[in-house]
């Protein structure tokens, strides 16, 4: 009986032949599918674990530096607000100051939830923050219309730039984002072939569900703990039944087969005893699960988390290097913000450098 609830390395369903008998082509295909599923599952688990760890490290290691940056940008907005009230600047310069204050405060509110900046933003903007966001929300609900320039920008990166250059860079990013959203809307118009592919995927998932139900039923009969008088075996069956039920609820046919293999080995049986017809059916279901796992992995490689993983994920050594670099960039940018503030506070005339 297994001593741990979760073995360090779980069994992969593989058919072995006693003696020197050669495996049939179907049995070899079964082994290939289960080995591939095992590999895909490990890769998916490693990526998910890396993403989760990176998110925790961001909160612990990077967030405090970002918060300090935000406070300095709030100070900058307030400093520019004081400068606007002075007589040092011309009408044209004050127009530029107002635009700069509006952009800085809008970014702080939209991307960092600094609601304390709403009043300052609204003082210099033609439209209040609530009016802008309400207008943007209405516009995004109309897919055939272009997205307005007043929409919130995407989250800023860690590039070392001064504040005015940051704003210009953000405007460029917003333009790229609008173009990307336009392309996404075009992709959302699904063709008949795409709809047919989705219907096929749904049917394959249904096949997996049926096969899972079949194996689950067989295992539930064999593992039912109430029918076991031996206390040691009863405890093992109770734990095994929990894992079987969890795999069934997730339509994880591979995991059910793995548990079936574990049980068969416990009983001194082997997978080479599976009937040909049943094995052929299993191979078809495993093929469907391979495609499902490949799709899930492809989503991680190219979907919304792809950039995040590239930037922060990877092996422990890669992650350490990436976070070291990110912290250095953030701290360098923070020091530059502090220096800029000291310069502007000592000599308000230097604000003109931001307006050029």
C-alpha atoms as one frame of an Amber mdcrd trajectory, in Angstrom:
protein
   0.000   0.000   0.000   1.352   3.491  -0.819   2.651   5.278   2.275   2.078
   8.828   0.969  -1.115  10.389  -0.326   0.815  11.755  -3.309   3.761   9.692
  -4.547   6.819  11.568  -5.773   6.435   9.994  -9.215   3.088   8.522 -10.219
   2.684   5.584 -12.558   2.206   6.209 -16.269  -0.225   3.704 -17.827   2.023
   1.481 -19.947   1.402  -1.965 -21.349   4.195  -4.437 -20.756   4.364  -7.926
 -22.142   5.469 -10.848 -19.994   8.432 -12.727 -21.352   9.687 -11.785 -24.813
   6.343 -11.362 -26.541   6.286  -8.291 -28.788   3.570  -5.703 -28.159   0.925
  -5.312 -30.836   0.784  -2.115 -32.887  -2.284  -1.015 -30.931  -0.570  -1.656
 -27.613   2.462   0.363 -28.752   0.179   3.206 -29.804  -1.482   3.109 -26.391
   1.933   3.432 -24.720   2.910   6.315 -27.018  -0.298   8.220 -26.249  -0.054
   7.774 -22.498   3.630   8.786 -22.499   2.818  11.913 -24.513  -0.064  12.837
 -22.195   2.216  12.396 -19.211   4.774  14.714 -20.819   2.148  17.350 -21.703
   0.686  17.254 -18.204   4.114  17.769 -16.661   4.838  20.710 -18.968   1.463
  22.311 -18.231   1.900  21.810 -14.493   5.386  23.336 -14.617   4.143  26.403
 -16.510   1.174  26.928 -14.202   3.423  26.572 -11.174   5.906  29.057 -12.648
   3.156  31.600 -13.391   1.701  31.286  -9.888   5.125  31.684  -8.305   5.914
  34.692 -10.499   2.662  36.382  -9.461   3.557  35.892  -5.801   7.067  37.216
  -6.344   5.727  40.297  -8.110   3.577  41.148  -5.103   6.427  40.536  -2.680
   9.449  41.877  -4.577   8.251  44.323  -7.235   4.998  45.766  -5.912   6.668
  47.750  -3.073   8.971  49.488  -5.573   6.057  50.188  -7.923   4.087  51.696
  -5.035   6.996  54.031  -4.305   7.035  55.038  -7.964   3.318  55.772  -7.854
   3.772  58.058  -4.852   6.447  59.993  -6.711   4.196  60.338  -9.748   1.442
  61.639  -7.474   3.942  64.154  -6.100   4.816  65.145  -9.664   1.155  65.718
 -10.568   0.671  67.895  -7.471   3.868  69.811  -8.227   2.666  70.534 -11.761
  -0.670  71.629 -10.309   1.125  74.193  -8.122   3.193  75.335 -11.090   0.048
  75.913 -13.141  -1.144  78.467 -10.590   2.107  80.453 -10.733   2.847  83.387
 -13.033   6.017  81.773 -14.425   4.350  80.188 -17.432   2.650  81.526 -20.525
  -0.887  80.643 -21.605   0.481  78.192 -24.186   2.720  76.548 -21.595  -0.191
  76.229 -19.193  -2.190  74.444 -21.884   0.614  71.894 -22.145   0.799  71.662
 -18.364  -2.920  70.921 -18.187  -2.583  68.135 -20.775   0.392  66.668 -18.918
  -1.474  66.685 -15.585  -4.538  65.142 -17.219  -2.505  62.298 -18.757  -0.520
  61.533 -15.603  -3.594  61.488 -13.361  -5.670  59.476 -15.838  -2.987  56.766
 -15.948  -2.786  56.697 -12.153  -6.554  56.292 -11.842  -7.172  53.881 -14.723
  -4.191  51.567 -14.277  -3.420  51.860 -10.562  -6.825  52.702  -9.029  -5.637
  55.963  -7.483  -9.078  57.428  -6.911  -7.502  60.290  -4.958  -6.378  61.675
  -8.336  -9.888  61.993  -9.792 -10.454  65.518  -8.489  -7.129  66.755  -9.886
  -7.776  65.034 -13.222 -11.237  66.547 -13.578  -9.883  70.021 -12.838  -7.812
  69.965 -16.044  -9.774  67.661 -18.386 -12.586  68.666 -20.724 -14.397  65.458
 -19.794 -14.427  64.158 -16.229 -12.901  60.751 -15.545 -16.365  59.206 -15.085
 -17.537  60.693 -18.378 -14.494  59.325 -20.187 -14.836  55.816 -18.803 -18.609
  55.725 -19.359 -18.073  56.823 -22.957 -15.389  54.174 -23.458 -17.578  51.394
 -22.025 -20.435  52.302 -24.365 -18.057  52.331 -27.309 -16.530  48.915 -26.585
 -20.024  47.421 -26.673 -20.351  48.465 -30.325 -17.947  46.122 -32.191 -18.287
  47.841 -35.571 -17.129  51.220 -34.316 -13.544  52.266 -33.711 -12.330  52.628
 -30.132 -11.959  56.205 -28.957  -8.724  57.842 -27.897 -10.066  58.380 -24.383
  -9.872  54.709 -23.400  -7.546  53.697 -20.546  -4.024  52.776 -21.584  -2.491
  49.398 -20.991  -0.312  48.781 -17.976   2.987  50.631 -18.250   6.210  48.730
 -18.579   9.472  49.109 -16.706  11.372  51.142 -19.314  13.634  53.832 -17.918
  12.046  57.007 -19.268  11.246  60.399 -17.915   7.581  61.184 -17.344   6.924
  63.102 -20.539   8.555  60.398 -22.667   6.517  57.826 -20.750   3.301  59.542
 -21.767   4.329  59.628 -25.410   5.281  55.968 -25.272   1.971  55.113 -23.647
   0.034  56.911 -26.394   1.915  54.780 -28.934   1.030  51.656 -26.992  -2.615
  52.666 -26.866  -2.616  53.016 -30.645  -1.140  49.515 -30.948  -3.735  48.219
 -28.506  -6.593  49.710 -30.528  -5.223  48.064 -33.673  -4.925  44.731 -31.869
  -8.503  44.983 -30.605  -9.651  45.715 -34.140  -7.921  42.556 -35.354  -9.463
  40.587 -32.484 -12.941  41.761 -33.495 -12.281  40.578 -37.039 -11.154  37.196
 -35.735 -14.309  36.926 -33.631 -16.414  36.554 -36.790 -16.242  32.774 -36.923
 -16.370  30.902 -40.208 -18.391  27.765 -40.812 -15.184  25.744 -40.675 -14.356
  27.194 -37.259 -17.835  26.431 -35.977 -17.573  22.885 -37.317 -14.213  22.464
 -35.601 -15.736  23.640 -32.322 -18.601  21.178 -32.734 -16.093  18.379 -33.327
 -14.134  19.372 -30.217 -17.369  19.319 -28.225 -18.152  15.828 -29.531 -14.650
  14.636 -28.625 -15.072  16.008 -25.115 -18.342  14.112 -24.902 -16.515  10.918
 -25.912 -13.961  11.508 -23.172 -16.795  12.015 -20.688 -18.435   8.744 -21.698
 -15.155   6.831 -21.485 -14.387   8.444 -18.138 -17.794   7.407 -16.831 -17.181
   3.828 -17.933 -13.795   3.539 -16.190 -15.093   5.445 -13.171 -17.981   3.017
 -12.766 -15.656   0.024 -12.979 -13.243   1.502 -10.448 -16.033   2.635  -8.109
 -17.259  -0.962  -7.899 -13.780  -2.313  -7.238 -12.711   0.409  -4.794 -15.883
   0.816  -2.758 -14.462   0.997   0.790 -17.651  -0.214   2.504 -17.097  -3.683
   1.035 -13.573  -3.963   2.475 -13.157  -5.608   5.884  -9.380  -5.144   6.154
  -8.756  -1.736   7.794  -5.465  -1.159   5.977  -6.946  -1.891   2.565 -10.064
   0.121   3.435  -7.954   3.227   4.120  -6.125   2.754   0.796  -9.406   2.335
  -1.081 -10.913   5.451   0.527  -7.960   7.552  -0.608  -7.934   5.952  -4.072
 -11.670   6.577  -4.456 -11.184  10.281  -3.699  -8.610  10.531  -6.485 -10.823
   8.556  -8.889 -13.781  10.855  -8.198 -11.657  13.969  -8.696 -10.324  12.673
 -12.025 -13.846  11.791 -13.171 -15.196  15.266 -12.370 -12.377  16.769 -14.461
 -12.982  14.392 -17.408  -9.344  13.318 -17.027  -9.422   9.947 -18.767  -5.640
   9.572 -18.555  -5.696   9.977 -14.766  -8.477   7.402 -14.498  -6.428   4.957
 -16.529  -3.424   5.689 -14.343  -5.477   4.937 -11.241  -6.861   1.822 -12.905
  -3.293   0.689 -13.603  -2.351   1.356  -9.988  -5.293  -0.745  -8.817  -4.584
  -3.547 -11.305  -0.976  -3.717 -10.157  -2.180  -3.773  -6.558  -4.268  -6.794
  -7.523  -1.454  -8.433  -9.490  -3.074  -7.756 -12.891  -1.580  -6.154 -16.046
  -2.846  -3.909 -18.835  -1.859  -6.445 -21.504  -5.012  -8.335 -20.495  -7.232
  -5.589 -21.923  -9.426  -6.855 -24.820  -8.503  -5.548 -28.287 -11.836  -3.777
 -28.780 -11.587  -2.016 -25.424  -7.962  -1.043 -26.066  -8.863   0.403 -29.466
 -11.545   2.535 -27.819  -9.080   3.696 -25.180  -6.562   4.759 -27.834  -9.217
   6.885 -29.549 -10.097   8.633 -26.285  -6.426   9.151 -25.417  -5.891  10.695
 -28.855  -8.685  13.181 -28.109  -7.117  14.008 -24.757  -3.719  14.585 -26.402
  -5.297  17.178 -28.694  -7.084  18.804 -25.761  -3.846  19.099 -23.768  -1.959
  20.405 -26.814  -4.609  23.104 -27.201  -4.312  24.035 -23.538  -0.534  24.255
 -23.855  -0.844  26.328 -27.033  -3.091  28.773 -25.170  -0.369  29.164 -22.547
   2.282  29.666 -25.216   0.373  32.238 -27.275  -2.520  33.454 -25.097  -2.863
  36.223 -22.543  -0.276  34.675 -20.191   2.382  34.137 -22.868   3.995  37.546
 -22.460   3.839  37.296 -18.691   5.580  33.917 -18.737   8.265  35.165 -21.117
   8.909  38.162 -18.886   8.839  36.526 -15.461   8.484  32.739 -15.798  10.857
  29.875 -16.478  13.195  27.733 -14.447  14.094  28.922 -10.917  17.445  30.212
 -12.219  15.780  32.041 -15.129  13.182  33.572 -12.805  15.858  34.771 -10.383
  17.674  36.524 -13.227  14.466  38.067 -14.608  13.363  39.388 -11.229  16.839
  40.723 -10.500  16.766  42.629 -13.796  13.202  43.893 -13.188  14.094  45.150
  -9.698  17.179  46.912 -11.024  15.107  48.626 -13.725  12.393  49.637 -11.268
  14.860  50.984  -8.713  16.722  52.890 -11.416  13.467  54.415 -12.613  12.485
  55.252  -9.023  15.760  57.083  -8.439  15.268  58.993 -11.687  11.789  60.044
 -10.563  13.174  61.225  -7.230  15.933  63.177  -8.984  13.458  64.779 -11.379
  11.256  65.856  -8.482  14.190  67.363  -6.572  15.251  69.265  -9.684  11.755
  70.627 -10.354  11.214  71.552  -6.718  14.523  73.439  -6.587  13.949  75.223
  -9.881  10.337  75.366 -11.178  11.656  76.864 -14.409  12.929  73.359 -15.302
   9.300  72.336 -15.810   9.614  73.873 -19.228  11.904  70.954 -20.131   8.943
  68.619 -19.645   6.777  70.738 -21.927   9.077  70.679 -24.943
